[in-house]
Amino acid sequence: MNIIGKKYIFLSVSGVLVLASLVFIAVFGFKPGIDFTGGTSWQIKLEDKVATEDSLKDFFSSELKVEEAIIYKEISSQSFIVKLPHISEENHQVYLTSLSKKFGNVEELKFGSIGPTIGKQLKSKAIWATIFVLLAISIYVAISFRKVSFPVKSWKYGVVTLISLFHDVIIPSGLLAVLGFWKGIEIDANFVVALLVIMGFSVHDTIVVFDRIRENLLLRRANKSFDEVVNESINQTMARSINTSLTLVLVLVAMVVFGAVPLRLFVLIILVGTIMGTYSSIFVASPILTIWHKFGYNNKK
């Protein structure tokens, strides 16, 4: 399969997806959860089956004097998820008692409260963790490929890996921006964990292809161009990359369909990132390497 010969088609597909994701993020932005902003997330199940989102919101507004309450129903468990500003344990018990008097027995399925200061610290640490991982992976790849600095400098492998990782995380991020706008989906610490998982899997796939390129460059014959060596390397590793990714994709799809509701978004982000990571390792990273070589100092080799 002549992947390098059709590289501009594959890169155009990626370019459209990345551009669309950047537009979605710029226009819609992300809807931060309480992990990053501070606040309270409370999942409750009421004895009163007639209770609705509107009746609960009216109760919080009129009886508890909480105007900022965001309430939506969780269909699978027939419970309500209530988003509030940060409240103390004392207020938590007061609200629980008031709810019990109004709606009967209240079953608490989940309660979490984070102060705004801690939320800002988590947000800052999450951003720095992501940046550190990206840079560390790029440096590692550059050092690992120092023995094949001809015809492409070893540091370029690291930069191309960084571009590939950006591609793999920005597309799931764009999807989450859309979901946040249309469905009110919030990002939390799990989103950051999902991005780090995507990076780890994606860089593994990319390094497999680059490593085969390295081997073939050391053994290549004089009559083979750099593009031919790269294309041959991609074809030699494609079946392995796709089969490895497919096994993970099948598991993730099963988890999205049959898994626990709180984990579905987390798994969905990893699923999209895994698919994009497999695509980028074959159709993005190596083609970018050949384009860089073409305009480089040793482009005739």
C-alpha positions as CSV (number, residue, x, y, z in Angstrom):
1,M,0.0,0.0,0.0
2,N,1.5,3.3,-1.1
3,I,0.7,5.4,2.0
4,I,3.5,7.9,1.5
5,G,2.4,8.5,-2.1
6,K,-1.1,9.4,-0.8
7,K,0.1,11.2,2.3
8,Y,-1.5,14.5,1.5
9,I,-5.0,12.9,1.4
10,F,-4.4,11.3,4.9
11,L,-2.9,14.5,6.3
12,S,-5.9,16.5,4.9
13,V,-8.3,14.3,6.8
14,S,-6.4,14.8,10.0
15,G,-6.1,18.6,9.3
16,V,-9.9,18.9,8.9
17,L,-10.5,17.0,12.2
18,V,-7.9,19.0,14.1
19,L,-9.1,22.3,12.7
20,A,-12.7,21.4,13.6
21,S,-11.7,20.4,17.1
22,L,-9.8,23.7,17.6
23,V,-12.9,25.7,16.4
24,F,-15.2,23.7,18.7
25,I,-12.9,24.4,21.7
26,A,-12.5,28.1,20.8
27,V,-16.3,28.6,20.3
28,F,-17.8,26.3,22.9
29,G,-14.9,26.0,25.4
30,F,-14.9,23.4,28.1
31,K,-17.4,23.1,30.9
32,P,-15.2,22.6,34.0
33,G,-16.5,20.3,36.7
34,I,-16.1,20.8,40.5
35,D,-12.6,19.2,40.4
36,F,-11.4,22.4,38.8
37,T,-13.8,25.1,39.9
38,G,-14.7,23.9,43.4
39,G,-18.2,23.0,44.4
40,T,-20.4,20.1,45.4
41,S,-21.7,17.2,43.3
42,W,-24.5,15.3,45.0
43,Q,-26.3,12.2,43.6
44,I,-29.5,11.4,45.4
45,K,-32.4,8.9,45.0
46,L,-35.7,10.0,46.3
47,E,-38.6,8.0,47.7
48,D,-41.0,10.3,46.0
49,K,-41.1,9.0,42.5
50,V,-43.2,12.0,41.3
51,A,-40.3,14.4,42.0
52,T,-38.9,16.1,38.9
53,E,-35.9,18.2,38.0
54,D,-38.1,21.3,38.2
55,S,-39.7,20.5,41.5
56,L,-36.2,19.9,43.0
57,K,-34.8,23.1,41.6
58,D,-37.8,25.0,42.9
59,F,-37.2,23.4,46.3
60,F,-33.5,24.4,46.4
61,S,-34.4,27.9,45.3
62,S,-37.4,28.7,47.5
63,E,-36.7,26.5,50.6
64,L,-32.9,26.3,50.8
65,K,-32.2,29.7,49.1
66,V,-29.7,28.1,46.7
67,E,-30.2,29.9,43.4
68,E,-27.2,28.3,41.6
69,A,-28.3,24.7,41.8
70,I,-28.0,22.7,38.6
71,I,-30.1,19.5,38.6
72,Y,-30.6,16.7,36.0
73,K,-31.9,13.2,36.2
74,E,-29.8,10.1,35.8
75,I,-32.1,7.8,33.9
76,S,-30.3,4.4,34.5
77,S,-30.4,4.7,38.3
78,Q,-33.5,6.9,38.5
79,S,-31.6,9.3,40.6
80,F,-30.9,13.0,40.5
81,I,-27.5,14.7,40.2
82,V,-27.3,18.0,41.9
83,K,-24.5,20.5,41.3
84,L,-24.1,23.2,44.0
85,P,-21.6,25.8,45.1
86,H,-19.2,24.5,47.8
87,I,-21.1,23.7,51.0
88,S,-20.0,22.7,54.4
89,E,-20.8,19.4,56.1
90,E,-23.2,21.2,58.4
91,N,-25.2,22.6,55.4
92,H,-25.0,19.2,53.8
93,Q,-26.8,17.6,56.8
94,V,-29.3,20.5,56.8
95,Y,-30.1,20.1,53.1
96,L,-30.4,16.3,53.6
97,T,-32.9,16.7,56.5
98,S,-35.0,19.2,54.5
99,L,-35.1,17.0,51.4
100,S,-36.2,14.0,53.6
101,K,-39.1,16.1,55.0
102,K,-40.2,17.2,51.6
103,F,-39.6,14.1,49.4
104,G,-39.5,11.2,51.9
105,N,-36.5,9.0,52.4
106,V,-33.4,10.2,50.6
107,E,-30.7,7.7,49.5
108,E,-27.3,9.3,49.0
109,L,-25.5,7.6,46.1
110,K,-22.6,10.0,46.0
111,F,-21.5,13.2,47.6
112,G,-18.3,15.2,46.9
113,S,-17.3,18.7,47.8
114,I,-14.1,20.6,46.8
115,G,-13.2,24.1,47.8
116,P,-12.3,26.6,45.1
117,T,-8.7,26.9,46.1
118,I,-8.1,23.1,45.8
119,G,-10.0,23.2,42.5
120,K,-7.6,25.8,41.1
121,Q,-4.6,23.8,42.3
122,L,-5.9,20.7,40.6
123,K,-6.5,22.6,37.4
124,S,-2.9,24.0,37.4
125,K,-1.3,20.7,38.2
126,A,-3.3,18.9,35.5
127,I,-2.1,21.4,32.8
128,W,1.5,21.1,33.9
129,A,1.3,17.3,34.1
130,T,0.1,17.2,30.5
131,I,2.8,19.6,29.3
132,F,5.5,17.7,31.1
133,V,4.4,14.3,29.7
134,L,4.4,15.7,26.1
135,L,7.9,17.2,26.5
136,A,9.3,14.2,28.3
137,I,8.0,11.8,25.5
138,S,9.5,14.0,22.8
139,I,12.9,14.2,24.5
140,Y,12.9,10.5,25.0
141,V,12.2,9.7,21.4
142,A,14.8,12.2,20.2
143,I,17.5,10.5,22.4
144,S,16.4,7.0,21.4
145,F,16.8,7.8,17.7
146,R,20.2,9.5,18.0
147,K,21.9,6.6,16.1
148,V,19.9,7.3,13.0
149,S,20.5,11.0,12.6
150,F,20.9,10.5,8.8
151,P,19.1,11.4,6.6
152,V,16.7,12.9,9.3
153,K,18.1,14.5,12.5
154,S,17.1,12.5,15.6
155,W,15.4,15.5,17.3
156,K,13.0,15.7,14.4
157,Y,11.6,12.3,15.4
158,G,10.8,13.8,18.8
159,V,9.1,16.9,17.3
160,V,7.0,14.7,14.9
161,T,6.0,12.6,17.9
162,L,4.9,15.8,19.7
163,I,2.8,16.8,16.7
164,S,1.3,13.4,16.5
165,L,0.4,13.4,20.2
166,F,-1.2,16.9,19.8
167,H,-3.3,15.4,17.0
168,D,-4.4,12.5,19.2
169,V,-5.5,14.6,22.2
170,I,-7.0,17.6,20.5
171,I,-9.6,15.6,18.6
172,P,-11.1,13.9,21.8
173,S,-10.9,17.3,23.4
174,G,-12.9,18.9,20.6
175,L,-15.5,16.1,21.0
176,L,-15.8,16.9,24.7
177,A,-16.2,20.6,24.0
178,V,-19.2,19.7,21.8
179,L,-20.7,17.4,24.4
180,G,-20.2,20.1,27.0
181,F,-22.2,22.6,24.9
182,W,-25.0,20.2,23.8
183,K,-25.3,17.9,26.8
184,G,-23.8,19.8,29.6
185,I,-20.9,17.3,30.0
186,E,-18.3,18.6,32.4
187,I,-14.5,17.9,32.4
188,D,-12.9,16.6,35.6
189,A,-9.7,14.9,36.7
190,N,-10.8,11.8,34.8
191,F,-10.5,13.7,31.6
192,V,-6.9,14.5,32.2
193,V,-6.2,10.9,33.1
194,A,-7.9,9.8,29.8
195,L,-5.6,12.2,27.9
196,L,-2.5,10.8,29.6
197,V,-3.7,7.2,28.8
198,I,-4.2,8.2,25.1
199,M,-0.7,9.7,25.0
200,G,0.9,6.6,26.4
201,F,-0.8,4.3,23.9
202,S,-0.3,6.6,21.0
203,V,3.4,7.1,21.5
204,H,3.9,3.3,21.8
205,D,2.3,2.8,18.4
206,T,4.3,5.6,16.8
207,I,7.6,4.3,18.3
208,V,6.9,0.9,16.8
209,V,6.7,2.4,13.3
210,F,9.7,4.7,13.9
211,D,11.8,1.8,15.2
212,R,11.1,-0.2,12.0
213,I,12.1,2.9,10.0
214,R,15.3,3.0,12.1
215,E,16.1,-0.6,11.4
216,N,15.4,-0.3,7.6
217,L,17.5,2.9,7.4
218,L,20.5,1.0,8.9
219,L,20.0,-1.8,6.4
220,R,18.7,0.1,3.4
221,R,20.1,-0.3,-0.1
222,A,21.6,2.6,-2.0
223,N,18.9,2.4,-4.6
224,K,16.1,3.1,-2.1
225,S,14.9,6.6,-1.3
226,F,13.9,7.7,2.2
227,D,10.2,7.8,1.1
228,E,10.5,4.1,0.0
229,V,12.1,3.0,3.2
230,V,9.4,4.8,5.3
231,N,6.6,3.3,3.2
232,E,8.0,-0.1,3.5
233,S,8.4,0.2,7.2
234,I,4.7,1.4,7.6
235,N,3.5,-1.6,5.6
236,Q,5.6,-4.0,7.7
237,T,4.1,-2.7,11.0
238,M,0.5,-1.8,9.9
239,A,-1.1,-5.2,10.6
240,R,0.5,-5.3,14.0
241,S,-0.7,-1.8,14.9
242,I,-4.2,-2.3,13.7
243,N,-4.6,-5.7,15.3
244,T,-3.3,-4.4,18.7
245,S,-5.5,-1.4,18.6
246,L,-8.5,-3.4,17.5
247,T,-8.3,-5.7,20.6
248,L,-8.4,-2.6,22.8
249,V,-11.1,-0.9,20.8
250,L,-13.4,-3.9,21.1
251,V,-13.0,-3.9,24.9
252,L,-13.6,-0.1,25.1
253,V,-16.8,-0.4,22.9
254,A,-18.1,-3.1,25.2
255,M,-17.4,-0.8,28.2
256,V,-19.2,2.1,26.6
257,V,-22.2,0.0,25.8
258,F,-22.5,-2.2,28.9
259,G,-20.3,-0.4,31.4
260,A,-21.2,1.7,34.4
261,V,-22.7,5.0,33.5
262,P,-20.2,7.2,35.5
263,L,-17.3,5.6,33.5
264,R,-18.8,5.9,30.0
265,L,-17.5,9.3,29.2
266,F,-14.0,8.4,30.5
267,V,-14.0,5.3,28.3
268,L,-15.4,7.1,25.3
269,I,-12.6,9.7,25.4
270,I,-10.0,6.9,25.5
271,L,-11.8,5.1,22.7
272,V,-11.7,8.1,20.4
273,G,-8.1,8.8,21.3
274,T,-7.1,5.2,20.7
275,I,-8.6,5.3,17.2
276,M,-6.9,8.6,16.4
277,G,-3.6,7.4,17.9
278,T,-3.6,4.3,15.6
279,Y,-4.5,6.5,12.6
280,S,-1.8,9.1,13.4
281,S,1.0,6.5,13.9
282,I,0.4,5.2,10.4
283,F,-1.0,8.1,8.4
284,V,0.3,11.2,10.1
285,A,3.6,10.8,11.9
286,S,5.6,9.0,9.2
287,P,4.2,11.1,6.3
288,I,5.1,14.3,8.2
289,L,8.6,12.9,8.6
290,T,9.0,12.4,4.9
291,I,7.7,16.0,4.2
292,W,10.3,17.4,6.6
293,H,13.0,15.3,5.0
294,K,11.9,16.6,1.5
295,F,12.6,20.2,2.5
296,G,15.6,19.4,4.6
297,Y,19.3,19.6,4.0
298,N,19.6,15.9,2.9
299,N,16.5,15.7,0.8
300,K,18.3,14.0,-2.0
301,K,19.3,11.0,0.0
